[in-house]
Every structure is written in C-alpha cells, then in structure tokens.
Amino acid sequence: MSSGSSTEKVGTVDAYYIETVDVEAASQPSQTVHRYERTLGNPTPVGMVSYATVILCSSLLTLHAGSVYTPNLLLLFSILYGGIAQTLVGLMEMFLGNTYNASVFLTFGSFNFSHGAFYLPSIGIAAAYSVDGIPSEEYYHALGLFLSVWTFVTFIFTIGALRTTLPIVGMLGCTVLALSCLAANAFTGIESLAIAGGALSLCCAFGTYYAGLSMLWTKQTTFSFIRLPPLLLSPSHA
C-alpha cells in the first residue's frame, strides 16, 4: 500500500474526535468544606419568668399589698411584659418543633393581652357593663365567665403536662385552683375566695420561677450549689 493511501485512511479516522477520561490519573484532593452549625438558645426560661412575674404582680394586687386597690398596675406587666414575651417565646418554640410549649406560651400570651384589655378604657369592656360609670353586677359575672373559660383551658394544659416536671405541674395546677377561686369570687363577691385565689397565685408564681430558673441557671452561668434540679416526674417521654 502506498504512503499516500495510508495517509488518507489515517486522516479519515482522525476526522472523529472522541473525548476520553484518564481513569488512572491521580485525582485532585477535594477541598474540605466546614459545615456551619447554628446554636439555638432555649426560649422557655423567658416565657416562664415572664409568666411568673405577671402572676406575682396579679397576686399582690389581689391581696391588696401596700394598700393598693386599683388593679391598673397589672397592665404594665400583663401586656408590655407577659403578653409580648410569651407570644414571642411561643413562636420560637413552634420554630423549634416544641408543639406543647408553643401552645402554652401562645395561649397565655393571648390571655395576658385579653386580661389587660379589661382595664383599658379605650377597649370599653368596663363601660359596656357599667351604669353611670359604676361597674354593675353583670360586669363581675362577665369577669367570672372570662376566668372560668381560662380555668378550663389551663386544666387542659395541666393534663398534658403530667409527665414533665413537678414545678410545671404544680404551677399549672395552682393556676387552675387560683382562677377557680377568682372566678367564684367574681360570681359571689365572697372576699375569702379572692384571698385564696391570691395565695394560690403566689404559690403558682414561685413554682413557675423554679421551673424557669432550673433551665436558666446552668453550669455556664452560675455555681453548681446554686443550680436547681428540674425534678422530673418521668425518666422518659415515651
């Protein structure tokens, strides 16, 4: 075969371009990628402390501490602290996937807003049930119905917390009893029921402080002899 025909055949083969990969070539070292992990805080202590503070203020006003008989001071704690803080905590708990905590804090945040609205003249609750500017018997019965409904709602949350911790169950249980006494006082006007409601609210406040501080005081923030044990009622959540 002549050299010319050989060149022509080779040229025909070379007219096709095939992309190949050298599998025996040493692979390039891959670049190390460091995963970014975000540390999320625990919002529950904020909700607990705000709840306890509102209940503490409410109980002191109910017991007329310092000879204070006008309950409007509760607005500062109920709306500007408890309502806002517990609502935000509830939203954070929902984001973290804690359905029970989110339900409790969002509900009681709304309770604080609605309870504070009773004492806001612009809302007109008191005016709607007043005669010549004086709250009528209907007003106190409406307040009793309001507290009775919230007693039932709190009882539902108490049943759902029986396997959590002793302070949380005690806090919710005392809240049920306190609201029951205050609702009965609104219907009957018996002063001893209001005193009992105020005393139970004090127990509720300190139980809630304990539950919140047991999560807030950690080994990163304070000494071991100050930290509070959570007092679990169940070793597991199964």
ZAZA-219164 format. One record per residue: y, z, x of N, C-alpha, C, O in turn; residue in three letters. Coordinates in pm, whole numbers, plus 50000, padded with zeros to 5 digits. Last residue first. Layout:
residues N
YZXYZXYZXYZXala ...
***
This chain:
residues 238
508675766945845507675758045785507625759845634506845753145566ala 510305780146015510915774345897509965764645828510395755345760his 509255811946149509275797446147509915792946017510055800645923ser 509515839146116509435833746252509505818646260509775813146366pro 511945851545893510725843645906510675838046046511675832646094ser 514225866045922513285870545820511955863145829510945868045778leu 515945875946216515245865646140514275871846040513605881646071leu 518275887746353517455894446251516785884246158517035884046038leu 519915879746566520075873046437519295879446322519615876946206pro 521565905446759520355897846726520485891546588521105897546500pro 524645902446929523955907346811522705899046784522765886746788leu 526005912947245525475902647156524625908847045523975919147064arg 526555933847413527455931747300526845922247199527125923247079ile 524795933247621524745945247536525695944047415525635952447325phe 525465909147751524225909847673524205921847580523655920947470ser 528885898047721527805905447786526625907147692526765906647570phe 529925863947638530085878447645528845884847707527885877947741thr 529525836047665530855841247627531005856247645532125860947667thr 526985828247721528055821347792529425827547766530385824747839gln 525415842247551525385846447691526455839447773526795843947882lys 527505845647255526365840647330526435845547474527395852047514thr 528785850646958528675858047084527385853847155526295858347118trp 528165833946741529355831446821529295838446956529715832847058leu 525925843146611525895829546665527065826646758526985817846844met 526705868246543525425867046613525235852946669524465851046763ser 529005863346397529155867846536527835867246613527845865946736leu 527915856246146528715846746225528815850546371528705842046458gly 526555879446067525835866646076526605856646161526005849346240ala 528665898246071527505899946159526775886546178526435882846290tyr 530325887845873530815888846010529635890046108529615883746213tyr 528625891745655528955878145697529515877845839529215868845916thr 528575919545642527325912245663527585898045711526855892845796gly 531275923945588530735928345717529375921945746529045919345862phe 531455912045330532305907645440531705911545575531635903245665ala 529635926745175529425912445196530215907445316529695899645396cys 530885951445175529555950145236529255935445267528695932245372cys 533185943845031533305948845169531965947745242531925943545358leu 532035937444788532675926744866532875930945011532755922845102ser 531285962544701530225952844736530805941244816530125935744903leu 533865972644653533005978944753531885969544797531565968644916ala 534765955544447535475956144574534635962144685534675957344798gly 532905961544246532995947944299533705947544433533315940144522gly 533535988344202532205984844252532215970844312531605968544417ala 536115984744102535925992444225534565989244287534445987644408ile 535535970543870536355964243973536205971444106536155965144212ala 534095989943733533425977543771534205970143878533615964043967leu 536036009143684534966012443778534186000043821533665999543933ser 537615998143483538125998543620537026001243722537085996243834glu 536885975343238536455988143295536805988343444536345979943522ile 537395951343115538535959143159538175972743216539065980943240gly 535535932643024535585945842960536835953842997537275962242918thr 535835908443164535485908343020535775921742952536205922042837phe 536435916543422537355907543352537085907143203538015905743123ala 534165931643481535465938243471536475929643397537275934743318asn 532275911443497532155921443391533465929043371533835932443259ala 533245898943727533215891543601533115901143483533785899343381ala 532855919243912534225914743885534295906743755535275907643682leu 530045921143907530865932643870532295928343835532875933343739cys 529375895243997528915900043866529765911743817530165912243701ser 530475894944250531025885944149530595890144009531355888743913leu 528765914344368530215916444361530845907644254531675912344175ala 526225902644348526495915244280527995917744264528445922544160leu 526635879344505526185878244366526525891044289527055890444178val 527325891244749528295882644680527925881044533528795881444447thr 524975903844817526145912044786527225903944715527945909244630cys 523445880444865523075889844760524235898744719524455901144600gly 524795869245082524735861944955524375871144839524915869944729leu 524385890145271525725885345237525745878345103526605881045020met 521585891845284522375903245237523775899245196524295904245096gly 521035866645390520515870145258521295881845200521625881945081val 522395869745635522765858945543522285862045402523025860245305ile 521125892245758522555892545724522965881845624523795884445536pro 518385882245778518725893645692520225894245660520575896545544leu 517995846345767518195859045838518605869845739519115866945631thr 515855827745595516815826045704516935839045784516035842345861thr 514385827045367513655826445493514595824445611514165819845717arg 516105826845151515215838345167514425838345297513855848545334leu 517915808245063518125813945197517145825145230517345832345328ala 517675800144801517385790344906517505795745047517215788445143gly 518565822144663517145818744655516765809044768515675809844823ile 521305819544721520565831144771519065828344770518365831744865thr 522075796844583522065796344730521285808144789520675806844895phe 521835807244323521025795744363520935794844516519865792444571ile 523825826844330522425830944315521485819644356520445822144417phe 526085811044337525745818844456524305823644450523635824544553thr 526025801044075525935791744189525515799244316524685794344393val 526355824943928525135817043914524945807544032523835806144083phe 528945831844011527825841044034526495833544028525615835544113thr 530405811043913530235811844057529165821844097528545820644202trp 530285817643642529725804943688529465805443839528435800743886val 531655842043647530245841643605529575828743654528435829043700ser 534245835043715533465842943810531985842743775531135843343864leu 534915820843479535015814543611534135821843712533375815543786phe 534655840643285533785828943281533765821943416532705817543462leu 536755857543369535375862343367534375851043363533345851643430gly 538935841043324538635845143461537205850243471536515847643569leu 538765840443046538605827943122538285830843268537465824043329ala 539315867142996538005861942961537735848643032536605845843072his 541925868043085540935875943157539515871443121538615871943205tyr 543105850842894543195847843037542105855343115541445849443201tyr 542685863742654541995851142678542015847542826541055841942878glu 544485884142663543075887442678542245874942707541235875542778glu 547285870242852546615875242734545165878942764544685877242877ser 549945877043071548575871843054547875878442936547875890742922pro 553215870842965552245881542991550845876042970550555870742862ile 554995851342885554905854343027553925865343063553795868743181gly 554515849242613555815854642658555755859142804556355869142842asp 551245848642691552135849342575553405856442618553385868242655val 549005827642874549985838442866550805837242738551005826342684ser 547415806942958546775818042887547715829942873547255841342862tyr 549055789743093548315784442979547675795442895547435793642776ala 549935804843307550875801643200550155796743075550605799242963ala 547705805143474548155817643411549085814843294549015821643192ala 547625777443539546485784243479546935796843405546605798843288ile 549555761643670549745765043529548575771943462548515772343339gly 550135751543919548905747243854548935750343704548405742843623ile 552435764643992552525750343968551275744743902551325734443835ser 551665791044045552385788043920552425773143888552435769343771pro 548615800744163549685791144189550395787744058549775782043968leu 546425815744113547665823044139548825813744177549885818344218tyr 544315798444082544615807743972545995814043989546655817443890phe 543955786144324544765779044224545105787844105546075785144034ala 542165802244458543585803244492544475796544390545615800744371gly 539855792544339540255806444316541735808544350542455815544279his 539805766344441539945768444297540375782744264541165784944173ser 539535771144719540655763344666540885766244518542025768344475phe 537145786044720538385791944771539615784344720540615790544682asn 535345767044617535605779644545536905786044591537685790944508phe 535355748344820535925744644691536225757044607537215757544534ser 534025763845008535365758945038536085754844911537275757644894gly 531625767044880532515778644887533915774844935534885781844905phe 530675740344906530805746844775531775758544780532655759744694thr 530655735945179531475727345094531695733744957532775732644900leu 528835756145255530225756745300531135747645218532275751345189phe 526415748645120527025761945102528505761745139529345766545063val 525915722545210526075725245067526795738545044527665739444958ser 525655726445486526725717945435526985720845287528135721645245ala 523355742545494524635747745542525805739645487526825745245446asn 521485723445390521755736245323523105741945364523915745745279tyr 521605701745574521945699945433522285713045364523255713845289thr 522435693145864522095706145807522505706345660523615710545626asn 523255670346001521995669945928521545683045869520395684345828gly 525705668346112524635673046199523275673146129522255675846193leu 527195661145891527065651546000525905655346092525205646646145phe 527085685245753526455673345694526225662645801525195655945802met 528615700945922527195704145904526445692345843525295689845879glu 531115688845886530465688446018528975691246006528155684746072met 531585695445618531495681345658530815679845793530015670645813leu 531665723445640530665717045558530485702345592529355697445596gly 533945726745799532635730645852531515724045773530525719545830val 535885718145617535675710745742534315713945802533615705045851leu 535565738245423535365724245388535105715845513534215707445513thr 536215761145568534845759445517534565745145474533435740345487gln 538965756445629537965758245735536555755645683535785748545747ala 540215754345373540275743445470539145744545573538455734645601ile 539505779245250539265766345186539215754945285538295746745283gly 540275799445442538905797845393538635784045336537635777745372gly 543105792345497542085795245597540695792145544540015783245594tyr 544635784645281545035779945414544005783045522544035776845629leu 543235796845058543495782445067543705778045212543045768745259ile 542715824245119541785816245039541985801345059541015793945074ser 544875834445266543535834245324542625824445251541865817045313phe 547065830345097547155826945240545775825645302545535816545382leu 546235840444849546485826144866546465822045012545925811545047leu 546235867844856544955861044874545115846044896544245839644955leu 548715875944782548435875344926547145867744953546975861945060leu 548635879044508549065866144561548865864744712548845853544764asn 547935902044364546895895344445547345882444513546515875444571pro 549555932444359549745918244332548815910244423548895911444545thr 549135957644454548525954444327548675939644291547995934844201tyr 548845979044717549175965144685548405961344559547175961844556val 548376003744839549126003344712549625989244679550705987644622ser 546616000845046548036000945079548916000044956550085996144966gly 544245985144836544535991344965546015990044996546615979544974ala 543045978444590544465982244597544795989844725545515999844723his 540595967344571540625981944583542045987444596542245999444611leu 541385940744576540715946044456540735961244455540885967344349thr 542345938844834543285937444723542675942844593543375948744511leu 539945941944973541035951544995542065950844883542605961144841leu 538535919444882538045932844850539145943344869539255952644789ser 540085898344987539915899644843539465913644805539945919344707ser 539785902645264541115903345202540995905545052541735913644995cys 536985898345280537585911045322538965912845259539275923645207leu 536745872045197536125882645117536715896245152536925904645065ile 538115859445409538595857945272538035869145184538775875045105val 536445866945623537845871145621538455870145481539205878845439thr 533995854845563534085869445571535525874145561535805884345497ala 534735827745582534235833245456534385848345454534845854145355tyr 535405826445853536425823745752536005829145616536835834545543ser 532925832445969534065841445993535155839045889535775848645843val 531365810545876531005824345847532205833745860532455842045773met 532665788045981532515789645837532215803945798532745808945699gly 532385793746254533715792246196533665794246044534505801245987val 529555793846289530335806146303531745805346245532245815246191pro 528905765446241528565775946145529365788846165529825794546066thr 529285745346425530415748746340530155760746249531085765746187pro 528465742246752527915747846629529065752146538529765761746571asn 529085710946927529215725246904528585729346771528225720846689gly 527315687247115527945690746989527965705846972526985712647000leu 527605666947387527245680347346528035683947221529265683847221thr 526345634747443527455642847393526935656247347525945657047275arg 525285617047717524855626147611526035635047571526625641847654glu 524775586247851525815595847816525335604247698525025598847592tyr 522515577548104522765578747961523795589647934523705600647987arg 523015556848372523025570848331523405571748184524485567248144his 521135532548515522085535048406521945549548362520875553848320val 520725516548821520455528748745521545530948641522735531148674thr 519805483048848520885492748858520585504648768520225502948651gln 516825472549016517635473948895518675484948912518445494848981ser 516425452249302516395465949247517335467149128518505463249136pro 514955420449251516125428149290516045442149229515635443549114gln 511655412149362512625414449255513775423149306513595431849391ser 510605388149590510865402349567511945403949461513015397949470ala 508615361249470509845366049533510075380649498509765384949386ala 506515352649331506205360749448507465365949517507385373949610glu 507405336049138506915349249096506625358249215506505370349198val 509915315549106509085320449215508655334649182509425344149195asp 510035291948857510365305748893509385310248999508175308948983val 511505259348792510395268248825510915281848865512075283348902thr 512265231448605512775244448653511605253848674510805256048583glu 512015198148695511305209348633511815222348695511795224148816ile 513045166148644513475178848706512835190248630513085191848511tyr 511995134148727511855145348634512205158348706511715160948816tyr 512155116548941513165115048837513095126348733514055128048657ala 510085119249110511245127849134512325126449028513275134249024asp 508435098249019508055112248996509255121349011509415130548930val 509885076149111509615077748967509235092048934509665097348832thr 509865079849383511135080649312510945082449164511725089249097gly 507185074849436507735088449457509035090049383509295100649325val 507145047649380506355056949300506855071249313506945078649215lys 508885037449577509225035249436508445045049347508995050349251glu 507555043749808508865049949782509235048749637509835057849579thr 505355027049782505175041549787506465048649756506465058649684ser 506475002049796505875006149669505655021149665505745027349558ser 507355003050066508325001449957507765006049825508435012949749gly 505115005050224506025016650219506995015550106507445025750052ser 502184991950058503394990850142504265002950126504185010250027ser 498815000050086500005000050000501235000050089501295007650186met 
***
